[in-house]
Amino acid sequence: MKTKAEQIAFLREHSSDTPSKWKEKAEWRRQNMSWISYSRKIAVKVALAMDEQGLTQRQLAERMNCSPQYISRLLKGEENLSLETICKLEDALNICILSNALA
């Protein structure tokens, strides 16, 4: 068993020089929870459609004329999607995302 001094030394040796931003990120999520909820639902719908169609993130990005990195962020469910992006997703995947909003 390590002594308290050894444990503290170990923690200092393995700590990051950059301060953690967990508190700021948690506060941001709390402040933006309403649209994040919708964004996550869209992300799930997109992921399911991609799976059904056997599409990779790269292939969807090519269909939408954007980067695979953007698709990756979108699929995390924390991307603030514009109406233009939602329309591009609908066209690229041949799905309807806004059907409930327009009914």
Distance bins in CASP14 RR format, pairs under 12 A and 6 or more apart:
PFRMAT RR
TARGET T0000
AUTHOR 0000-0000-0000
RMODE 2
METHOD distances of the structure
MODEL  1
1 7 0 0 0 0 1 0 0 0 0 0 0
2 8 0 0 0 0 1 0 0 0 0 0 0
2 9 0 0 0 0 1 0 0 0 0 0 0
2 10 1 0 0 1 0 0 0 0 0 0 0
2 11 0 0 0 0 0 1 0 0 0 0 0
3 9 0 0 0 0 1 0 0 0 0 0 0
3 10 0 0 0 0 0 1 0 0 0 0 0
4 10 0 0 0 0 0 1 0 0 0 0 0
4 11 0 0 0 0 0 1 0 0 0 0 0
5 11 0 0 0 0 0 1 0 0 0 0 0
5 12 0 0 0 0 0 1 0 0 0 0 0
6 12 0 0 0 0 0 1 0 0 0 0 0
6 13 0 0 0 0 0 1 0 0 0 0 0
7 13 0 0 0 0 0 1 0 0 0 0 0
7 14 0 0 0 0 0 1 0 0 0 0 0
8 14 0 0 0 0 0 1 0 0 0 0 0
8 15 0 0 0 0 0 1 0 0 0 0 0
9 15 0 0 0 0 0 1 0 0 0 0 0
16 22 0 0 0 0 0 1 0 0 0 0 0
20 26 0 0 0 0 0 1 0 0 0 0 0
21 27 0 0 0 0 0 1 0 0 0 0 0
21 28 0 0 0 0 1 0 0 0 0 0 0
21 29 0 0 0 0 0 1 0 0 0 0 0
22 28 0 0 0 0 0 1 0 0 0 0 0
22 29 0 0 0 0 0 1 0 0 0 0 0
23 29 0 0 0 0 0 1 0 0 0 0 0
23 30 0 0 0 0 0 1 0 0 0 0 0
24 30 0 0 0 0 0 1 0 0 0 0 0
24 31 0 0 0 0 0 1 0 0 0 0 0
25 31 0 0 0 0 0 1 0 0 0 0 0
25 32 0 0 0 0 0 1 0 0 0 0 0
25 36 0 0 0 0 0 1 0 0 0 0 0
25 78 0 0 0 0 1 0 0 0 0 0 0
26 32 0 0 0 0 0 1 0 0 0 0 0
26 33 0 0 0 0 0 1 0 0 0 0 0
27 33 0 0 0 0 0 1 0 0 0 0 0
28 35 0 0 0 0 0 1 0 0 0 0 0
28 36 0 0 0 0 1 0 0 0 0 0 0
28 78 0 0 0 0 1 0 0 0 0 0 0
28 80 0 0 0 0 0 1 0 0 0 0 0
29 35 0 0 0 0 0 1 0 0 0 0 0
29 36 1 0 0 1 0 0 0 0 0 0 0
29 37 0 0 0 0 0 1 0 0 0 0 0
29 39 0 0 0 0 0 1 0 0 0 0 0
29 40 0 0 0 0 0 1 0 0 0 0 0
29 76 0 0 0 0 0 1 0 0 0 0 0
29 77 0 0 0 0 0 1 0 0 0 0 0
29 78 1 0 0 1 0 0 0 0 0 0 0
30 36 0 0 0 0 1 0 0 0 0 0 0
32 38 0 0 0 0 0 1 0 0 0 0 0
32 39 0 0 0 0 1 0 0 0 0 0 0
32 40 0 0 0 0 0 1 0 0 0 0 0
32 77 0 0 0 0 0 1 0 0 0 0 0
32 78 0 0 0 0 1 0 0 0 0 0 0
32 79 0 0 0 0 0 1 0 0 0 0 0
32 80 1 0 0 1 0 0 0 0 0 0 0
33 39 0 0 0 0 0 1 0 0 0 0 0
33 40 0 0 0 0 0 1 0 0 0 0 0
33 78 0 0 0 0 0 1 0 0 0 0 0
34 40 0 0 0 0 0 1 0 0 0 0 0
34 41 0 0 0 0 0 1 0 0 0 0 0
34 80 0 0 0 0 0 1 0 0 0 0 0
35 41 0 0 0 0 0 1 0 0 0 0 0
35 42 0 0 0 0 0 1 0 0 0 0 0
35 77 0 0 0 0 0 1 0 0 0 0 0
35 78 0 0 0 0 1 0 0 0 0 0 0
35 79 0 0 0 0 1 0 0 0 0 0 0
35 80 1 0 0 1 0 0 0 0 0 0 0
35 81 0 0 0 0 1 0 0 0 0 0 0
35 82 0 0 0 0 0 1 0 0 0 0 0
36 42 0 0 0 0 0 1 0 0 0 0 0
36 43 0 0 0 0 0 1 0 0 0 0 0
36 76 0 0 0 0 0 1 0 0 0 0 0
36 77 1 0 0 1 0 0 0 0 0 0 0
36 78 1 0 1 0 0 0 0 0 0 0 0
36 79 0 0 0 0 1 0 0 0 0 0 0
36 80 0 0 0 0 1 0 0 0 0 0 0
36 81 0 0 0 0 0 1 0 0 0 0 0
37 43 0 0 0 0 0 1 0 0 0 0 0
37 44 0 0 0 0 0 1 0 0 0 0 0
37 77 0 0 0 0 1 0 0 0 0 0 0
37 78 0 0 0 0 0 1 0 0 0 0 0
38 44 0 0 0 0 0 1 0 0 0 0 0
38 45 0 0 0 0 0 1 0 0 0 0 0
38 77 0 0 0 0 1 0 0 0 0 0 0
38 78 0 0 0 0 0 1 0 0 0 0 0
38 79 0 0 0 0 0 1 0 0 0 0 0
38 80 0 0 0 0 1 0 0 0 0 0 0
38 81 0 0 0 0 1 0 0 0 0 0 0
38 86 0 0 0 0 1 0 0 0 0 0 0
38 97 0 0 0 0 1 0 0 0 0 0 0
38 98 0 0 0 0 0 1 0 0 0 0 0
38 100 0 0 0 0 0 1 0 0 0 0 0
38 101 0 0 0 0 1 0 0 0 0 0 0
39 45 0 0 0 0 0 1 0 0 0 0 0
39 46 0 0 0 0 0 1 0 0 0 0 0
39 73 0 0 0 0 0 1 0 0 0 0 0
39 74 0 0 0 0 1 0 0 0 0 0 0
39 75 0 0 0 0 0 1 0 0 0 0 0
39 76 0 0 0 0 1 0 0 0 0 0 0
39 77 1 0 1 0 0 0 0 0 0 0 0
39 78 1 0 0 1 0 0 0 0 0 0 0
39 79 1 0 1 0 0 0 0 0 0 0 0
39 80 1 0 0 1 0 0 0 0 0 0 0
39 81 1 0 0 1 0 0 0 0 0 0 0
39 82 0 0 0 0 0 1 0 0 0 0 0
39 85 0 0 0 0 0 1 0 0 0 0 0
39 86 0 0 0 0 0 1 0 0 0 0 0
39 89 0 0 0 0 0 1 0 0 0 0 0
39 97 0 0 0 0 0 1 0 0 0 0 0
40 46 0 0 0 0 0 1 0 0 0 0 0
40 47 0 0 0 0 0 1 0 0 0 0 0
40 74 0 0 0 0 0 1 0 0 0 0 0
40 75 0 0 0 0 1 0 0 0 0 0 0
40 76 0 0 0 0 1 0 0 0 0 0 0
40 77 1 0 1 0 0 0 0 0 0 0 0
40 78 1 0 0 1 0 0 0 0 0 0 0
40 79 0 0 0 0 1 0 0 0 0 0 0
40 80 0 0 0 0 0 1 0 0 0 0 0
40 81 0 0 0 0 0 1 0 0 0 0 0
41 47 0 0 0 0 0 1 0 0 0 0 0
41 48 0 0 0 0 0 1 0 0 0 0 0
41 77 0 0 0 0 1 0 0 0 0 0 0
41 81 0 0 0 0 0 1 0 0 0 0 0
41 86 0 0 0 0 0 1 0 0 0 0 0
41 97 0 0 0 0 1 0 0 0 0 0 0
41 98 0 0 0 0 0 1 0 0 0 0 0
41 100 0 0 0 0 0 1 0 0 0 0 0
41 101 0 0 0 0 0 1 0 0 0 0 0
42 48 0 0 0 0 0 1 0 0 0 0 0
42 49 0 0 0 0 0 1 0 0 0 0 0
42 74 0 0 0 0 1 0 0 0 0 0 0
42 75 0 0 0 0 1 0 0 0 0 0 0
42 76 0 0 0 0 0 1 0 0 0 0 0
42 77 1 0 0 1 0 0 0 0 0 0 0
42 78 0 0 0 0 0 1 0 0 0 0 0
42 79 0 0 0 0 1 0 0 0 0 0 0
42 80 0 0 0 0 0 1 0 0 0 0 0
42 81 1 0 0 1 0 0 0 0 0 0 0
42 82 0 0 0 0 0 1 0 0 0 0 0
42 83 0 0 0 0 0 1 0 0 0 0 0
42 85 0 0 0 0 1 0 0 0 0 0 0
42 86 1 0 0 1 0 0 0 0 0 0 0
42 89 1 0 0 1 0 0 0 0 0 0 0
42 90 0 0 0 0 0 1 0 0 0 0 0
42 93 0 0 0 0 0 1 0 0 0 0 0
42 95 0 0 0 0 0 1 0 0 0 0 0
42 96 0 0 0 0 0 1 0 0 0 0 0
42 97 1 0 1 0 0 0 0 0 0 0 0
42 98 0 0 0 0 1 0 0 0 0 0 0
42 100 0 0 0 0 0 1 0 0 0 0 0
42 101 0 0 0 0 0 1 0 0 0 0 0
43 49 0 0 0 0 0 1 0 0 0 0 0
43 50 0 0 0 0 0 1 0 0 0 0 0
43 57 0 0 0 0 0 1 0 0 0 0 0
43 71 0 0 0 0 0 1 0 0 0 0 0
43 72 0 0 0 0 0 1 0 0 0 0 0
43 73 0 0 0 0 1 0 0 0 0 0 0
43 74 1 0 0 1 0 0 0 0 0 0 0
43 75 1 0 1 0 0 0 0 0 0 0 0
43 76 1 0 0 1 0 0 0 0 0 0 0
43 77 1 1 0 0 0 0 0 0 0 0 0
43 78 0 0 0 0 1 0 0 0 0 0 0
43 79 1 0 0 1 0 0 0 0 0 0 0
43 81 0 0 0 0 1 0 0 0 0 0 0
43 85 0 0 0 0 0 1 0 0 0 0 0
43 86 0 0 0 0 0 1 0 0 0 0 0
43 89 0 0 0 0 0 1 0 0 0 0 0
43 97 0 0 0 0 0 1 0 0 0 0 0
44 50 0 0 0 0 0 1 0 0 0 0 0
44 51 0 0 0 0 0 1 0 0 0 0 0
44 74 0 0 0 0 0 1 0 0 0 0 0
44 75 0 0 0 0 1 0 0 0 0 0 0
44 76 0 0 0 0 0 1 0 0 0 0 0
44 77 0 0 0 0 1 0 0 0 0 0 0
44 95 0 0 0 0 0 1 0 0 0 0 0
44 97 0 0 0 0 0 1 0 0 0 0 0
45 51 0 0 0 0 0 1 0 0 0 0 0
45 52 0 0 0 0 0 1 0 0 0 0 0
45 74 0 0 0 0 0 1 0 0 0 0 0
45 75 0 0 0 0 0 1 0 0 0 0 0
45 77 0 0 0 0 0 1 0 0 0 0 0
45 81 0 0 0 0 0 1 0 0 0 0 0
45 86 0 0 0 0 0 1 0 0 0 0 0
45 89 0 0 0 0 1 0 0 0 0 0 0
45 90 0 0 0 0 0 1 0 0 0 0 0
45 93 0 0 0 0 1 0 0 0 0 0 0
45 95 1 0 0 1 0 0 0 0 0 0 0
45 96 0 0 0 0 1 0 0 0 0 0 0
45 97 1 0 0 1 0 0 0 0 0 0 0
45 98 0 0 0 0 0 1 0 0 0 0 0
45 99 0 0 0 0 0 1 0 0 0 0 0
45 100 0 0 0 0 0 1 0 0 0 0 0
46 52 0 0 0 0 0 1 0 0 0 0 0
46 53 0 0 0 0 0 1 0 0 0 0 0
46 55 0 0 0 0 1 0 0 0 0 0 0
46 57 0 0 0 0 0 1 0 0 0 0 0
46 60 1 0 0 1 0 0 0 0 0 0 0
46 61 0 0 0 0 0 1 0 0 0 0 0
46 63 0 0 0 0 0 1 0 0 0 0 0
46 64 0 0 0 0 0 1 0 0 0 0 0
46 71 0 0 0 0 1 0 0 0 0 0 0
46 72 0 0 0 0 0 1 0 0 0 0 0
46 73 0 0 0 0 0 1 0 0 0 0 0
46 74 1 0 0 1 0 0 0 0 0 0 0
46 75 1 0 0 1 0 0 0 0 0 0 0
46 76 0 0 0 0 0 1 0 0 0 0 0
46 77 0 0 0 0 1 0 0 0 0 0 0
46 79 0 0 0 0 0 1 0 0 0 0 0
46 81 0 0 0 0 1 0 0 0 0 0 0
46 85 0 0 0 0 0 1 0 0 0 0 0
46 86 0 0 0 0 1 0 0 0 0 0 0
46 88 0 0 0 0 0 1 0 0 0 0 0
46 89 1 0 1 0 0 0 0 0 0 0 0
46 90 0 0 0 0 1 0 0 0 0 0 0
46 92 0 0 0 0 1 0 0 0 0 0 0
46 93 1 0 0 1 0 0 0 0 0 0 0
46 94 0 0 0 0 0 1 0 0 0 0 0
46 95 1 0 0 1 0 0 0 0 0 0 0
46 97 0 0 0 0 1 0 0 0 0 0 0
47 53 0 0 0 0 0 1 0 0 0 0 0
47 54 0 0 0 0 0 1 0 0 0 0 0
47 55 0 0 0 0 1 0 0 0 0 0 0
47 56 0 0 0 0 0 1 0 0 0 0 0
47 57 0 0 0 0 1 0 0 0 0 0 0
47 60 0 0 0 0 0 1 0 0 0 0 0
47 71 0 0 0 0 0 1 0 0 0 0 0
47 72 0 0 0 0 0 1 0 0 0 0 0
47 74 0 0 0 0 1 0 0 0 0 0 0
47 75 1 0 1 0 0 0 0 0 0 0 0
47 76 0 0 0 0 0 1 0 0 0 0 0
47 77 0 0 0 0 1 0 0 0 0 0 0
47 89 0 0 0 0 0 1 0 0 0 0 0
47 93 0 0 0 0 0 1 0 0 0 0 0
47 95 0 0 0 0 0 1 0 0 0 0 0
48 54 0 0 0 0 0 1 0 0 0 0 0
48 55 0 0 0 0 0 1 0 0 0 0 0
48 75 0 0 0 0 0 1 0 0 0 0 0
48 93 0 0 0 0 1 0 0 0 0 0 0
48 95 0 0 0 0 1 0 0 0 0 0 0
48 97 0 0 0 0 0 1 0 0 0 0 0
49 55 1 0 0 1 0 0 0 0 0 0 0
49 60 0 0 0 0 1 0 0 0 0 0 0
49 63 0 0 0 0 0 1 0 0 0 0 0
49 75 0 0 0 0 0 1 0 0 0 0 0
49 89 0 0 0 0 1 0 0 0 0 0 0
49 90 0 0 0 0 1 0 0 0 0 0 0
49 91 0 0 0 0 0 1 0 0 0 0 0
49 92 0 0 0 0 1 0 0 0 0 0 0
49 93 1 0 1 0 0 0 0 0 0 0 0
49 94 0 0 0 0 1 0 0 0 0 0 0
49 95 1 0 1 0 0 0 0 0 0 0 0
49 96 0 0 0 0 0 1 0 0 0 0 0
49 97 0 0 0 0 1 0 0 0 0 0 0
50 56 1 0 0 1 0 0 0 0 0 0 0
50 57 1 0 0 1 0 0 0 0 0 0 0
50 58 0 0 0 0 0 1 0 0 0 0 0
50 59 0 0 0 0 1 0 0 0 0 0 0
50 60 1 0 0 1 0 0 0 0 0 0 0
50 61 0 0 0 0 0 1 0 0 0 0 0
50 63 0 0 0 0 0 1 0 0 0 0 0
50 64 0 0 0 0 0 1 0 0 0 0 0
50 71 0 0 0 0 1 0 0 0 0 0 0
50 72 0 0 0 0 0 1 0 0 0 0 0
50 74 0 0 0 0 0 1 0 0 0 0 0
50 75 0 0 0 0 1 0 0 0 0 0 0
50 89 0 0 0 0 0 1 0 0 0 0 0
50 92 0 0 0 0 1 0 0 0 0 0 0
50 93 1 0 0 1 0 0 0 0 0 0 0
50 94 0 0 0 0 0 1 0 0 0 0 0
50 95 0 0 0 0 1 0 0 0 0 0 0
51 57 0 0 0 0 0 1 0 0 0 0 0
51 60 0 0 0 0 0 1 0 0 0 0 0
51 75 0 0 0 0 0 1 0 0 0 0 0
51 93 0 0 0 0 0 1 0 0 0 0 0
52 93 0 0 0 0 1 0 0 0 0 0 0
52 94 0 0 0 0 0 1 0 0 0 0 0
52 95 0 0 0 0 1 0 0 0 0 0 0
53 59 0 0 0 0 1 0 0 0 0 0 0
53 60 0 0 0 0 1 0 0 0 0 0 0
53 63 0 0 0 0 0 1 0 0 0 0 0
53 92 0 0 0 0 1 0 0 0 0 0 0
53 93 1 0 0 1 0 0 0 0 0 0 0
53 94 0 0 0 0 1 0 0 0 0 0 0
53 95 0 0 0 0 1 0 0 0 0 0 0
54 60 0 0 0 0 1 0 0 0 0 0 0
54 93 0 0 0 0 0 1 0 0 0 0 0
55 61 0 0 0 0 1 0 0 0 0 0 0
55 62 0 0 0 0 1 0 0 0 0 0 0
55 63 1 0 0 1 0 0 0 0 0 0 0
55 64 0 0 0 0 0 1 0 0 0 0 0
55 68 0 0 0 0 0 1 0 0 0 0 0
55 71 0 0 0 0 1 0 0 0 0 0 0
55 75 0 0 0 0 0 1 0 0 0 0 0
55 89 0 0 0 0 0 1 0 0 0 0 0
55 92 0 0 0 0 1 0 0 0 0 0 0
55 93 1 0 0 1 0 0 0 0 0 0 0
55 94 0 0 0 0 0 1 0 0 0 0 0
55 95 0 0 0 0 0 1 0 0 0 0 0
56 62 0 0 0 0 1 0 0 0 0 0 0
56 63 0 0 0 0 0 1 0 0 0 0 0
56 68 0 0 0 0 1 0 0 0 0 0 0
56 71 0 0 0 0 1 0 0 0 0 0 0
56 72 0 0 0 0 0 1 0 0 0 0 0
56 75 0 0 0 0 0 1 0 0 0 0 0
57 63 0 0 0 0 0 1 0 0 0 0 0
57 64 0 0 0 0 0 1 0 0 0 0 0
57 66 0 0 0 0 0 1 0 0 0 0 0
57 67 0 0 0 0 1 0 0 0 0 0 0
57 68 1 0 1 0 0 0 0 0 0 0 0
57 69 0 0 0 0 1 0 0 0 0 0 0
57 70 0 0 0 0 1 0 0 0 0 0 0
57 71 1 0 1 0 0 0 0 0 0 0 0
57 72 1 0 1 0 0 0 0 0 0 0 0
57 73 0 0 0 0 0 1 0 0 0 0 0
57 74 0 0 0 0 1 0 0 0 0 0 0
57 75 1 0 0 1 0 0 0 0 0 0 0
57 76 0 0 0 0 0 1 0 0 0 0 0
57 92 0 0 0 0 0 1 0 0 0 0 0
58 64 0 0 0 0 0 1 0 0 0 0 0
58 66 0 0 0 0 0 1 0 0 0 0 0
58 67 0 0 0 0 1 0 0 0 0 0 0
58 68 1 0 1 0 0 0 0 0 0 0 0
58 69 0 0 0 0 0 1 0 0 0 0 0
58 70 0 0 0 0 0 1 0 0 0 0 0
58 71 1 0 0 1 0 0 0 0 0 0 0
58 72 0 0 0 0 0 1 0 0 0 0 0
59 66 0 0 0 0 0 1 0 0 0 0 0
59 68 0 0 0 0 1 0 0 0 0 0 0
59 71 0 0 0 0 1 0 0 0 0 0 0
59 92 0 0 0 0 1 0 0 0 0 0 0
59 93 0 0 0 0 0 1 0 0 0 0 0
60 66 0 0 0 0 1 0 0 0 0 0 0
60 67 0 0 0 0 0 1 0 0 0 0 0
60 68 0 0 0 0 1 0 0 0 0 0 0
60 70 0 0 0 0 1 0 0 0 0 0 0
60 71 1 0 1 0 0 0 0 0 0 0 0
60 72 0 0 0 0 0 1 0 0 0 0 0
60 74 0 0 0 0 1 0 0 0 0 0 0
60 75 0 0 0 0 1 0 0 0 0 0 0
60 85 0 0 0 0 0 1 0 0 0 0 0
60 88 0 0 0 0 1 0 0 0 0 0 0
60 89 0 0 0 0 1 0 0 0 0 0 0
60 91 0 0 0 0 0 1 0 0 0 0 0
60 92 1 0 1 0 0 0 0 0 0 0 0
60 93 1 0 0 1 0 0 0 0 0 0 0
60 94 0 0 0 0 0 1 0 0 0 0 0
60 95 0 0 0 0 0 1 0 0 0 0 0
61 67 1 0 1 0 0 0 0 0 0 0 0
61 68 1 0 1 0 0 0 0 0 0 0 0
61 69 0 0 0 0 1 0 0 0 0 0 0
61 70 1 0 0 1 0 0 0 0 0 0 0
61 71 1 0 1 0 0 0 0 0 0 0 0
61 72 0 0 0 0 1 0 0 0 0 0 0
61 73 0 0 0 0 0 1 0 0 0 0 0
61 74 0 0 0 0 1 0 0 0 0 0 0
61 75 0 0 0 0 0 1 0 0 0 0 0
61 88 0 0 0 0 0 1 0 0 0 0 0
61 89 0 0 0 0 0 1 0 0 0 0 0
61 92 0 0 0 0 1 0 0 0 0 0 0
62 68 0 0 0 0 1 0 0 0 0 0 0
62 70 0 0 0 0 0 1 0 0 0 0 0
62 71 0 0 0 0 1 0 0 0 0 0 0
62 88 0 0 0 0 0 1 0 0 0 0 0
62 92 0 0 0 0 1 0 0 0 0 0 0
63 71 0 0 0 0 1 0 0 0 0 0 0
63 88 0 0 0 0 1 0 0 0 0 0 0
63 89 0 0 0 0 1 0 0 0 0 0 0
63 90 0 0 0 0 0 1 0 0 0 0 0
63 91 1 0 0 1 0 0 0 0 0 0 0
63 92 1 1 0 0 0 0 0 0 0 0 0
63 93 1 0 0 1 0 0 0 0 0 0 0
63 94 0 0 0 0 0 1 0 0 0 0 0
64 70 0 0 0 0 1 0 0 0 0 0 0
64 71 1 0 0 1 0 0 0 0 0 0 0
64 74 0 0 0 0 1 0 0 0 0 0 0
64 81 0 0 0 0 0 1 0 0 0 0 0
64 84 0 0 0 0 0 1 0 0 0 0 0
64 85 1 0 0 1 0 0 0 0 0 0 0
64 86 0 0 0 0 0 1 0 0 0 0 0
64 87 0 0 0 0 0 1 0 0 0 0 0
64 88 1 0 1 0 0 0 0 0 0 0 0
64 89 1 0 0 1 0 0 0 0 0 0 0
64 90 0 0 0 0 0 1 0 0 0 0 0
64 91 0 0 0 0 1 0 0 0 0 0 0
64 92 1 0 1 0 0 0 0 0 0 0 0
64 93 0 0 0 0 1 0 0 0 0 0 0
65 71 0 0 0 0 0 1 0 0 0 0 0
65 84 0 0 0 0 0 1 0 0 0 0 0
65 85 0 0 0 0 0 1 0 0 0 0 0
65 88 1 0 0 1 0 0 0 0 0 0 0
65 91 0 0 0 0 0 1 0 0 0 0 0
65 92 0 0 0 0 1 0 0 0 0 0 0
66 72 0 0 0 0 0 1 0 0 0 0 0
66 73 0 0 0 0 0 1 0 0 0 0 0
66 74 0 0 0 0 1 0 0 0 0 0 0
66 79 0 0 0 0 0 1 0 0 0 0 0
66 81 0 0 0 0 0 1 0 0 0 0 0
66 82 0 0 0 0 0 1 0 0 0 0 0
66 84 0 0 0 0 0 1 0 0 0 0 0
66 85 0 0 0 0 1 0 0 0 0 0 0
66 88 1 0 0 1 0 0 0 0 0 0 0
66 89 0 0 0 0 0 1 0 0 0 0 0
66 92 0 0 0 0 1 0 0 0 0 0 0
67 73 0 0 0 0 1 0 0 0 0 0 0
67 74 0 0 0 0 0 1 0 0 0 0 0
68 74 0 0 0 0 0 1 0 0 0 0 0
68 75 0 0 0 0 0 1 0 0 0 0 0
69 75 0 0 0 0 0 1 0 0 0 0 0
69 76 0 0 0 0 0 1 0 0 0 0 0
69 79 0 0 0 0 0 1 0 0 0 0 0
70 76 0 0 0 0 0 1 0 0 0 0 0
70 79 1 0 0 1 0 0 0 0 0 0 0
70 81 0 0 0 0 0 1 0 0 0 0 0
70 82 0 0 0 0 0 1 0 0 0 0 0
70 85 0 0 0 0 1 0 0 0 0 0 0
70 88 0 0 0 0 0 1 0 0 0 0 0
70 89 0 0 0 0 0 1 0 0 0 0 0
71 77 0 0 0 0 0 1 0 0 0 0 0
71 79 0 0 0 0 1 0 0 0 0 0 0
71 81 0 0 0 0 0 1 0 0 0 0 0
71 85 0 0 0 0 0 1 0 0 0 0 0
71 88 0 0 0 0 0 1 0 0 0 0 0
71 89 0 0 0 0 1 0 0 0 0 0 0
71 92 0 0 0 0 1 0 0 0 0 0 0
71 93 0 0 0 0 0 1 0 0 0 0 0
72 78 0 0 0 0 0 1 0 0 0 0 0
72 79 0 0 0 0 1 0 0 0 0 0 0
73 79 1 0 1 0 0 0 0 0 0 0 0
73 80 0 0 0 0 0 1 0 0 0 0 0
73 81 0 0 0 0 0 1 0 0 0 0 0
73 85 0 0 0 0 0 1 0 0 0 0 0
74 80 0 0 0 0 0 1 0 0 0 0 0
74 81 1 0 0 1 0 0 0 0 0 0 0
74 82 0 0 0 0 0 1 0 0 0 0 0
74 85 1 0 0 1 0 0 0 0 0 0 0
74 86 0 0 0 0 0 1 0 0 0 0 0
74 88 0 0 0 0 0 1 0 0 0 0 0
74 89 1 0 0 1 0 0 0 0 0 0 0
74 92 0 0 0 0 0 1 0 0 0 0 0
74 93 0 0 0 0 0 1 0 0 0 0 0
74 97 0 0 0 0 0 1 0 0 0 0 0
75 81 0 0 0 0 0 1 0 0 0 0 0
75 89 0 0 0 0 0 1 0 0 0 0 0
79 85 0 0 0 0 1 0 0 0 0 0 0
79 86 0 0 0 0 0 1 0 0 0 0 0
79 89 0 0 0 0 0 1 0 0 0 0 0
80 86 0 0 0 0 0 1 0 0 0 0 0
81 87 0 0 0 0 1 0 0 0 0 0 0
81 88 0 0 0 0 1 0 0 0 0 0 0
81 89 1 0 0 1 0 0 0 0 0 0 0
81 90 0 0 0 0 0 1 0 0 0 0 0
81 97 0 0 0 0 1 0 0 0 0 0 0
81 98 0 0 0 0 0 1 0 0 0 0 0
82 88 0 0 0 0 1 0 0 0 0 0 0
82 89 0 0 0 0 0 1 0 0 0 0 0
83 89 0 0 0 0 0 1 0 0 0 0 0
83 90 0 0 0 0 0 1 0 0 0 0 0
83 97 0 0 0 0 0 1 0 0 0 0 0
83 98 0 0 0 0 1 0 0 0 0 0 0
83 101 0 0 0 0 0 1 0 0 0 0 0
83 102 0 0 0 0 0 1 0 0 0 0 0
84 90 0 0 0 0 0 1 0 0 0 0 0
84 91 0 0 0 0 0 1 0 0 0 0 0
85 91 0 0 0 0 0 1 0 0 0 0 0
85 92 0 0 0 0 0 1 0 0 0 0 0
85 97 0 0 0 0 0 1 0 0 0 0 0
85 98 0 0 0 0 0 1 0 0 0 0 0
86 92 0 0 0 0 0 1 0 0 0 0 0
86 93 0 0 0 0 0 1 0 0 0 0 0
86 95 0 0 0 0 0 1 0 0 0 0 0
86 96 0 0 0 0 0 1 0 0 0 0 0
86 97 1 0 1 0 0 0 0 0 0 0 0
86 98 1 0 0 1 0 0 0 0 0 0 0
86 99 0 0 0 0 0 1 0 0 0 0 0
86 101 0 0 0 0 1 0 0 0 0 0 0
86 102 0 0 0 0 0 1 0 0 0 0 0
87 93 0 0 0 0 0 1 0 0 0 0 0
87 95 0 0 0 0 0 1 0 0 0 0 0
87 96 0 0 0 0 0 1 0 0 0 0 0
87 97 0 0 0 0 1 0 0 0 0 0 0
87 98 0 0 0 0 1 0 0 0 0 0 0
88 95 0 0 0 0 0 1 0 0 0 0 0
88 97 0 0 0 0 0 1 0 0 0 0 0
89 95 1 0 0 1 0 0 0 0 0 0 0
89 96 0 0 0 0 0 1 0 0 0 0 0
89 97 1 0 0 1 0 0 0 0 0 0 0
89 98 0 0 0 0 0 1 0 0 0 0 0
90 96 1 0 0 1 0 0 0 0 0 0 0
90 97 1 0 1 0 0 0 0 0 0 0 0
90 98 1 0 0 1 0 0 0 0 0 0 0
90 99 0 0 0 0 1 0 0 0 0 0 0
90 101 0 0 0 0 0 1 0 0 0 0 0
90 102 0 0 0 0 0 1 0 0 0 0 0
91 97 0 0 0 0 0 1 0 0 0 0 0
96 102 0 0 0 0 1 0 0 0 0 0 0
96 103 0 0 0 0 0 1 0 0 0 0 0
END
